[in-house]
């Protein structure tokens, strides 16, 4: 029924164009729409299974935008369009400088640079078609975006010079840390609900936290579990020359 002549329209480059999409825990759904006689009609549908399960919720939503633009590239390249999202925090983070965004979002926003779009918020109850497609998604199609994001994040992680053993230890301690274990859940599932605000100071910069192999990071800094903070402080002081030596070194 949804691909019949009564519903689906032919693409017209002269008409206003919008892409509506939704990300569920299982997949991504997207609909390319055009305005015919003051009503939005679908032109094309797309969906894929979501394999990026360890992404933060806002990273999944940004990936959803990149997926729809990549899928409908032949329709939207060189044209001003509207992008609908039901994830309000995404609108504010998309307006930031790239340097202020988490690495995965940095890379995804770079992938969106060729397109001209206005990102608008629409309540999820009005994205019924995209929601349906996200819950009944097609098997994955090959995408260069996922590979690019992984390479970008791996490059940043490797620059931290943390051994594999220490990384695994931080991951284990994060899962058992009372506060960070809850922060980890909120990062993956979204910071919704009144309980999320209890986890300060993490809630105040929640959009900047991301997860890599079980370790929480903010920018290029690891969020250290409480059980390892004393150890990390001692390691930092090991290379410190002290006030007098530092003063003599930089102010002879």
N, C-alpha and C positions, 0 to 999 in steps of 0.2 A: 504493500500500500504506500509506503513512504517513498518509493522510487517510481510511482505512477505519474502520468502526465498532470493529474490534478494537484500534485504536491511538488514534484521536482521541476525546477525551471532550468532553461539554458542560460549559460553564463553570458552576461552583457557587460563589456568593459566600461560602459558609460554610466552604469548604475551604482549607487552607494553599496559598499560591500562590508560585510562584518563576519568575523569568525567567532563562534561560540564554542567553548570547550569546558570540560569538567574532568577532574582527576579523582578517581576512587582508589581504594586500597588495592584493587585488582587491575585497573587499566586506565587508559586515557581515551576520551571520546571527543570528537570535534565535528562541527557542522559549518560549512561555508554557506553564508546567506547573502541574498541580495534583495533590495527593496523594490518590489513591483506593486504599483498602485497603492502606495502607503502601507504595505504589509511586507514583512520579511519572509521570504520563501527560500527553502534549501536548494543549493546547486550541487553540493557534493558532501558525502559523509566520509569519516575516517575514524579508525580506532586501532588501538594496539594494546597488548598486554603490558603491564607495568612490571619490569624486572628490577627497577631501581628501588628496591624495598628498603635499603639502608640510607636513602636520602632523607633529609629533613622534609617536613611537609611543604615548606615554602620552596624548597629546591624541586620537589615533585611538581608543584604548580608552575614554576618557571620552565621546567622541562616540558610541561604540557604546552606552553606557549611556543617554545622552540619547535616542538613536534608538529604543531598545526601549521606554522609558517613554512617549515620544511616540506610538509605534505602538499600544501596548496601554493607552492612557490610560483608555478606557472600562471596562477590567477592573480596573485597579489604583488609580485615584484614590480616596482616602479609606480605603484598606486597607493593612495592614502586609504587606509582601512581602519575599522574599529575592531578591537579585541575585547571580548567579554570574559570576565573572571568573577567567580564567587568568593575569591580569597582576597579580602581587602588589604592585608599587609603587603601583598605583592605590588600594589600600586605605588606605595611609598618607597619600597626598596628599589623598584625599577627606575625611580627618578634620582637615585643617588649616583655619586661618582663611582666608577667601576672599582677604584682602589678601596672604597669603603664597603664593598660587598664581599660575602664569603666566596671562596675560590670557585665552587661549582656554579654559583649564580654569575660570577664574573664571566666565566667561559660561555655560559648560555646567553648572557646579554650581548656578548661579542658576536655570537651567531645571529643575533637579531638586528645587528647594525645595518644590514642592507635594506631593511624594511621601514616603511613610514606608517606608524600606527598610533592610535589613541587607545590607551588601556582604560577601560571603565569597569566599575563594580556593578554586578547584577546579582541579586539574591539567588541562591541555589534553586529555590522552588520555581524560578522562571527559566531554568536551563534544563528542562525535562528531557529534550532529545539528546543533548550532549551527555547528560547523566545516564540515560539508557545505554548509549554506546560505550561509555566507560565501564559499565557493569556487564556488558555482553561483548567484550572486545575480541578482535581478531588476533591470531598468533602474531608474534613480533615480525616486523620487517627490518631488514638491516638498516642501521642508521649510523652515520658518521658522527652525529652529535654525541652519542653516548661514549664513543671511543675518545673523542676530543676532550670531553669533560674528565674522563678517567686519567688521561695523560697529564692534563693541567694540574689536577689534584695530586697525582703521584709526584710530579716535579716539586711541588711545594713541600710535601711530606719528606721527600728525600733531602731537601735543603735543611731540614731540622736536625739532621745528623743524630737521630735516635736509633740505637741498636734494635734489632728485631726482638731480642729478649726483653729489653726494657719496655718496648712498645706493648708487648703481650702482658707484662706486669701492670702497666698503667691501665690497660683494658680490663684486666681482672679486678683491680681495685676500684675502677669506675663502677663496675656492675654491683659491687658490694657496698659502695659508699651510700649512706642513707639519702643524702640530698642529690648527689649526681645521678644515682640510679633513676630517680624520679625525673630529673632534668632530661636524661636520655630518652625516657618515654615521651615526654612532651615534645622533644625535638622531632621524633619520628611521627608522632600522631597529631601534632599541632598544639599550640598554647591556648586552647579554648577552655572556658569554664573558670569559675572563681578560684579554684584551688591553684591554678597556674601562677597566680600573683603571689602566692606564699613563698615561692622559690626565688627570692631576691638574694643577691643582686642579678642572678642569671636572667630573670624575666625582663629586666630593663634593657638587656641587649640580646634578647632571644632570637631576633632575626639574623644575628651575626654568628650564631653557634651552628656548627655542622659536625658530622660524625664521619670518621675514617677508621675502618677496621676496629671498631669498638672504643675508640678514643674520641673524646669531645675536644673541639678546638674552637678558638675565636681568632679569626684572621690567621696569622702564622704562629699563634701561641697555644700551647697545650693547656687545657684546664686540668690542673693537677688534683687528684683525689686528696682528701684531708689526711689519710694515712701516710702519704708520701711527701707532704709539704715540708716537713722538717728535713728530710733527706735532700730535697731539691734546694732548699735554702743553704744547707751545708755545702752542696756542690757549687753553688754560686759564689759562696765566700771563699772557696778553695783558691780561686783565681784572682781574688781581690788583694791588692797590694797594701791596703790600709790608707788612712787619711794622709799621713805624712809623706809616704812614698809616692802616692798619687799626686799630691801637691808638688813635690819636687820634680816628678817626671814631666808634668805638663806646665809647670811654672818655674823653670830653673832660675 
